[in-house]
Amino acid sequence: MKFKRVFAIVLDGCGAGVAPDAAQFGDDPAHPGNTLVHVARACGGLKVPHLRRLGLGNLLPLEGGEPVNQPAGSFGRLQEASQGGKDTVTGHWEMMGIVVPTRFPTYPNGFPREVLDPFERAIGREVLGNKASSGTVIIEELGRQHVETGKPIVYTSADSVFQIACHEDVIPIEELYDICHKAREVLQGEHSVQRVIARPFEGSDGNFRRTERRKDFPLSPPENVLDLLAAADIFTAGIGVIPEVFGGRGFSYAQRTQTNAEHYEATLELMKKYDSGFFFINFEDFDMLYGHRLDPEGFGQALEVFDGYLGDILNELRADDLLMLTADHGNDPTIPSTDHTREYAPLILTSPGIDKGVALGDRPTYADLGQSVLDALNVPNGSLPGTSLLGFLN
């Protein structure tokens, strides 16, 4: 079974149940993550008819409807094998065949002077903050001081990240990006954090807000599915944060859309313009706007809006198209922690050319997705891990 186009859509943060190793990643056993199930419960049920028709309600006990008799999609869960973390980069990398064997460095108590001293010398400025914090909290705490002094705000989280927040009227966006490049050069060796992230904001004291010009500067990834697709001259498009997660490598086309609405519009445009290739799209609002802010109602509303987008995407699919829906990690907004949760990722595969769906069960690695992409597009898989799921489809 081969296809001309493959679409992989990542519902960022939409976990499908606590992973067996969650406690090893700092998750509280008293409050296990189960993002989609908990969000549906908190909202009194979810109206997501397209996701249910594809089998999401058969995969998970999702309040708001009953399992369907014959799902149009094949459904299962992916367990993350990587030990790098419970985050965007680790999840997306594993989807593309990179299983990270060891943890990326984290800094719950802030960065040591051996990192900050060369960074401050490189940018010619001292910094503020240097602690683990929520991004919205730290700009309210230090935004005024930043505006008065011009000192960038540096902070981290439970993930392996070096985040730099600057007011756009104080440090223009291109200068902030240059500062991030300098941080990336400093953060090498034992301090090779997974991502440096530009976090621009605007507004005035008491009313600061982050803008939509965030940009990620990750480590360079090892060889992966995207490299194999490029070598086979397969058109590959990345929408949203995904091209940045892979350092731009392997993409024929990249568009840094910033919101779910923009991701949706870009996806439809690509579907209408290109007759073949691999299309890798991340819908990040679930995680960024609602998971980290402990807003289950907003999370649920975003899922219902996405379900409407999904209906339009399904209408554009052709008989030789394959659509894959998954997640990169969990971010349960119903539990006390604002961090990501180590969870299974849901997986749904569907195509107009496939009569009915099947239950795929729990798979041992996210890398099964990437192997399925290679198989669908008839590209040799090299020595990358994972198993194609196409043989299970009817």
Secondary structure, 3 states (H helix, E strand, C coil): CCCCEEEEEEECCCCCCECCCHHHHCCCCCCCCCHHHHHHHHCCCCCCHHHHHHCHHHHCCCCCCCCCCCCCCEEEEECCCCCCCCCHHHHHHHHCCCCCCCCCCCCCCCCCHHHHHHHHHHHCCCCEEEEECCHHHHHHHHHHHHHHHCCCEEEECCCCEEEEEEECCCCCHHHHHHHHHHHHHHCCHHHCCCEEEEEEEECCCCCCEECCCCEEEECCCCCCHHHHHHHCCCCEEEECCHHHHCCCCCCCEEECCCCHHHHHHHHHHHHHHCCCEEEEEEECHHHHHHHCCCCHHHHHHHHHHHHHHHHHHHHHCCCCEEEEEECCCECCCCCCCCCCECECEEEEEECCCCCCCCEEEEECCCHHHHHHHHHHCCCCCCCCCCCCCHHHCC
